[in-house]
Amino acid sequence: MRRILGLVLFGVAGFLVTAALLAGTYVPGAMKKTPLDTDSITRLSGYAEALPNGGPSPVKALSHTVANGELSDADVVVFDTFTCLVKDDDSVQDCTDDESDESLLVTASTDTFATDRRTGMAVQDAMYVSADSKHEGLVNKFPFDVEQKTYPFWDGVLGRAVDAVFQGEEELDGLNTYRFAIDVQDVPAEIADGVAGLYTSEKTMWIDPVTGAIIKQEEHQVRKFRGVPQLDLDFGFTDETVAANIESAKSSGSRLSMLGTAPWILGVLGLVALVAGALLFRGSSPRSEDSELESDQPPVADDTDYLDRTDQFFDEAETRRSRREAAE
């Protein structure tokens, strides 16, 4: 019986060790990828001092990003993004297609880009995007397991990547984040369709170091034409968007953290099963099993003792018979 239990534990140990190896090698690579069903909405709010179609006004922005599952594959994900910036008015919820002089619309645009599902870096390949949809660097997220270093980050106005410099760590509602800053000052750029000017962007991003997701973002952007600001904008993620991002990052981080400890737990359990199986198997030698079988047999009476009692019985019977005959 012990041999059987030992063999069973050997099998369990093998299964646990294999599971530990998979959890430590293959599974993390499969889990640490941008999902192909991404469909996210980010809302921003702020204030504009100068606008191309009017004076100062509160503003709000919407960014809707959807993964294109048909064009994406195991390594690359293709995104379609729509962004809209409007004057903050109760008559417009997210965006408007009104382009009249009285319109609340400031700017609206669409974009298509492809990124590596692990690193977050832009992929420029005709298999995924057209040649005129050029992107470089990080576009909409940082890589998994973010490092404390400078990363190239895409700037759509400049049409190239700029430096996102690591500034330090900061806690947001219990979530540890890495803070990165982008500083672009009066760089020549196309500030509007066919209009050349100077572009300034001071952007700060708070990044979840586990998933690379952008948790919070604030930006001061200025576009000048002949030295006169045509757009002077201060805006950032709304409190509701930040809270939702924190909750999502905590949930994803917990799953990835559990995945990180799984190999150790499975490995220890496998080792325990292996040791227990070895002890049972070694303690179940044929000699010890025969001894167990012998100990289970009922005790057998000594044959000599049985014969002695039989002889005594017949001797006593003969003596009684002799006494009876003498008396007669």
C-alpha positions, -999 to +999 in steps of 0.1 A: +000+000+000+028+024+008+045+017-025+013+026-043+009+058-023+046+067-031+041+062-068+009+084-067+029+111-049+057+109-075+031+115-102+016+145-083+051+159-078+058+157-115+026+175-123+032+203-098+068+208-110+056+210-147+029+234-137+055+256-118+078+257-149+049+267-172+037+293-147+072+308-145+081+307-182+053+304-207+023+318-188+038+353-180+046+358-217+011+349-226-005+371-200+017+402-204+003+412-237-021+440-247-056+425-250-070+422-285-105+432-272-094+467-259-121+492-261-114+522-238-128+557-234-107+584-218-121+617-208-102+649-201-112+683-188-095+717-184-094+753-195-083+771-227-070+807-226-069+810-264-091+792-289-092+794-327-129+801-327-134+822-296-121+834-263-113+816-231-135+787-221-137+755-201-130+726-224-134+688-224-119+661-245-128+625-254-104+598-266-120+565-278-095+537-286-106+503-301-084+474-310-089+461-345-091+423-340-091+415-377-058+432-384-041+422-351-023+390-343-004+372-315+024+398-315+009+431-328-023+449-320-038+476-344-057+505-328-083+529-342-085+561-322-110+590-323-102+622-303-124+653-299-119+686-280-149+708-274-159+738-253-174+725-222-211+731-226-241+710-213-255+710-249-226+688-261-219+655-242-187+643-259-183+657-294-201+675-322-200+675-360-211+711-361-184+732-379-201+765-380-186+797-366-207+792-334-197+756-331-183+743-297-159+721-316-122+729-312-106+700-329-114+664-339-093+637-355-089+600-361-057+579-360-047+543-368-015+528-354+000+494-346+020+485-315+039+455-302+017+438-277+045+433-252+067+464-255+041+489-265+064+503-292+049+514-325+051+489-354+055+504-389+046+475-412+024+475-443+009+443-430-008+463-402-010+499-412-006+521-443+026+539-451+011+573-444+001+562-409+036+567-395+043+563-357+073+557-336+081+551-299+053+544-274+019+556-285-009+548-260+008+528-232+042+519-217+055+483-217+048+458-190+073+459-161+081+496-167+117+506-160+129+538-144+144+553-175+137+576-204+113+563-231+105+576-266+068+587-267+048+597-297+037+633-303+011+636-329+016+673-335+054+669-342+049+636-360+078+620-341+087+606-307+100+628-279+116+619-246+094+609-217+118+613-187+114+593-155+108+618-126+101+595-096+075+574-079+042+586-066+012+569-049-023+575-063-050+562-040-030+532-029-014+525-063+023+530-067+030+548-100+060+560-120+059+597-130+072+606-165+076+641-179+077+654-215+090+689-221+088+704-256+094+742-259+087+763-290+094+736-315+085+744-352+054+724-361+022+723-381-001+738-354-032+735-377-040+722-412-014+739-434-004+764-407+032+765-395+040+778-361+056+770-327+045+742-305+050+737-267+039+707-247+046+702-210+031+668-202+032+646-171+021+610-171+016+587-141+022+551-152+013+518-136+048+501-135+032+466-137+009+469-167+023+501-183-011+517-184-014+555-182-033+561-150-033+599-150-021+626-174-018+664-173-007+687-201-001+723-208-001+728-246+005+761-265+004+766-302+016+799-315+014+816-349+037+845-355+043+847-317+006+849-309-010+819-291-037+803-312-043+776-286-033+778-249-047+747-232-044+732-197-062+698-194-059+663-179-077+631-171-110+636-152-112+623-117-136+596-128-112+584-155-083+584-130-104+564-104-114+538-131-078+535-143-066+529-107-092+502-101-083+485-133-046+486-126-051+472-091-071+443-105-047+435-133-017+439-109-033+414-084-037+388-111-001+393-124+012+392-088-006+360-081+009+346-114+043+356-101+040+337-068+024+307-084+057+290-096+071+292-060+039+278-045+036+250-070+074+242-068+073+239-030+042+217-031+059+196-058+090+192-036+069+182-006+051+156-027+084+143-040+099+139-005+068+123+009+066+099-020+103+089-016+098+082+021+068+060+015+084+042-014+117+035+006+098+024+037+078-002+017+106-028+009+095-064+003+109-075+037+089-048+056+058-058+036+063-095+045+067-085+082+035-066+080+017-096+065+031-119+092+021-095+120-015-096+107-018-134+111-035-148+142-011-166+167-008-204+162-008-226+193+024-245+202+020-282+190+042-296+218+020-280+245-011-294+228+003-330+228+013-328+265-022-318+274-036-348+254-013-373+271-022-360+305-059-364+296-055-401+287-033-409+318-060-395+341-087-415+323-067-447+327-061-441+364-098-436+370-106-468+351-081-488+372-095-476+404-130-485+393-120-521+385-102-525+418-133-514+437-154-539+419 
